[in-house]
Amino acid sequence: MDMISNIAPNEYKKFSNFLEKACGITLGDGKEYLITSRLRKLLRDEKIASVAELLTALELGEPRYLLGLVIDAMTTNETSWFRDRSPFEVLEKDVFPLWDSDRKKQCKIWSAACSSGQEPYTISIALSEYVALTATTNLNSASIIATDISASMLEEAKQAEYDENILGRGLSLNQKQQFFTESDGRWIVVNAIRQRVNFKEQNLLLSYDGLGKFDIIFCRNVLIYFAAQRKTDILNRMAKALNPGGFLFLGASETVTGYSDSFEMIRSASGVYYRLKN
Ligand SMILES: C[S@@+](CC[C@H](N)C(=O)[O-])C[C@H]1O[C@@H](n2cnc3c(N)ncnc32)[C@H](O)[C@@H]1O
């Protein structure tokens, strides 16, 4: 019989509490199967006999890398190029033109849960497309900080190399040819797109003070896993990390409504986004 087919109710509660404190992810009731299926490989690889033993090791903080493995196992890293299309249309049609006409300094963008890199590289591709279309020079020097809690996801993102099937998720043939080079079946993001993006580890539950100020924040498809008070706290701290008039993009099923009063919702022909209130 599998060593973690069953989790005692108190162990389930303890593990859920630990996970929520560590990274904000709430499991809710009745998700025992999620723990057993997601931790099975980790327990086998690390030769840990049970969730109770895992919890003891996590509480002791030994071995140090264990917390990262647990967070990796329990988080969803699903992503794609130009995910949902609309935020990137809003960028190219509404936000970049507005920023371009308003300001002359460097545009700073934060991709706040960047997974394997598709989101920040997509933003960089959108920037290059906008610059090519409008011949503006202001936005060419834009910089993107891409962060995630997962060190292994950040490593993957920094490699900037993707399989053919991953590339197929959201890019046109033209974009593939223009923004990637192929080597041994791997597709590598070209330098012009890569050089705008810097990666950094950042747990969204912790202070953003070290990151600086931004004009645009993408925080997509991560708040959905968090409890209401965490969403409120993160959105209010993101508001503080934005320059006046800054923009916020959330995932298609996420909203600020009911969590933060710092933003106004804007509906344009291209989609919904948020702007910091004055
Ligand atoms: C579903 S992916 C979203 C990727 C991308 N933003 C998108 O919309 O395609 C969620 C990401 O959030 C990250 N994550 C989960 N909890 C986090 C936390 N507390 N702080 C920072 N990142 C976190 C996960 O590691 C994962 O890469």
Ligand as a Chemical Component Dictionary entry (heavy atoms), coordinates in Angstrom:
data_LIG
# 
_chem_comp.id                   LIG 
_chem_comp.type                 NON-POLYMER 
_chem_comp.pdbx_formal_charge   0 
_chem_comp.three_letter_code    LIG 
# 
loop_
_chem_comp_atom.comp_id 
_chem_comp_atom.atom_id 
_chem_comp_atom.alt_atom_id 
_chem_comp_atom.type_symbol 
_chem_comp_atom.charge 
_chem_comp_atom.model_Cartn_x 
_chem_comp_atom.model_Cartn_y 
_chem_comp_atom.model_Cartn_z 
_chem_comp_atom.pdbx_ordinal 
LIG C1  C1  C 0  -0.444 29.469 -12.681 1  
LIG S1  S1  S 1  1.158  30.216 -12.626 2  
LIG C2  C2  C 0  0.843  31.760 -13.406 3  
LIG C3  C3  C 0  1.916  32.158 -14.392 4  
LIG C4  C4  C 0  1.640  33.431 -15.187 5  
LIG N1  N1  N 0  1.473  34.574 -14.312 6  
LIG C5  C5  C 0  0.437  33.264 -16.084 7  
LIG O1  O1  O 0  -0.612 33.868 -15.817 8  
LIG O2  O2  O -1 0.506  32.517 -17.064 9  
LIG C6  C6  C 0  1.270  30.624 -10.889 10 
LIG C7  C7  C 0  2.690  30.927 -10.412 11 
LIG O3  O3  O 0  2.611  31.533 -9.120  12 
LIG C8  C8  C 0  3.735  31.133 -8.378  13 
LIG N2  N2  N 0  3.451  31.345 -6.942  14 
LIG C9  C9  C 0  2.655  30.651 -6.121  15 
LIG N3  N3  N 0  2.667  31.163 -4.879  16 
LIG C10 C10 C 0  3.489  32.237 -4.924  17 
LIG C11 C11 C 0  3.919  33.196 -3.964  18 
LIG N4  N4  N 0  3.494  33.153 -2.681  19 
LIG N5  N5  N 0  4.772  34.165 -4.356  20 
LIG C12 C12 C 0  5.210  34.223 -5.643  21 
LIG N6  N6  N 0  4.845  33.347 -6.598  22 
LIG C13 C13 C 0  3.989  32.366 -6.243  23 
LIG C14 C14 C 0  3.927  29.669 -8.756  24 
LIG O4  O4  O 0  5.252  29.240 -8.487  25 
LIG C15 C15 C 0  3.583  29.701 -10.251 26 
LIG O5  O5  O 0  4.735  29.827 -11.043 27 
# 
loop_
_chem_comp_bond.comp_id 
_chem_comp_bond.atom_id_1 
_chem_comp_bond.atom_id_2 
_chem_comp_bond.value_order 
_chem_comp_bond.pdbx_ordinal 
LIG C1  S1  SING 1  
LIG S1  C2  SING 2  
LIG S1  C6  SING 3  
LIG C2  C3  SING 4  
LIG C3  C4  SING 5  
LIG C4  N1  SING 6  
LIG C4  C5  SING 7  
LIG C5  O1  DOUB 8  
LIG C5  O2  SING 9  
LIG C6  C7  SING 10 
LIG C7  O3  SING 11 
LIG C7  C15 SING 12 
LIG O3  C8  SING 13 
LIG C8  N2  SING 14 
LIG C8  C14 SING 15 
LIG N2  C9  SING 16 
LIG N2  C13 SING 17 
LIG C9  N3  DOUB 18 
LIG N3  C10 SING 19 
LIG C10 C11 SING 20 
LIG C10 C13 DOUB 21 
LIG C11 N4  SING 22 
LIG C11 N5  DOUB 23 
LIG N5  C12 SING 24 
LIG C12 N6  DOUB 25 
LIG N6  C13 SING 26 
LIG C14 O4  SING 27 
LIG C14 C15 SING 28 
LIG C15 O5  SING 29 
# 
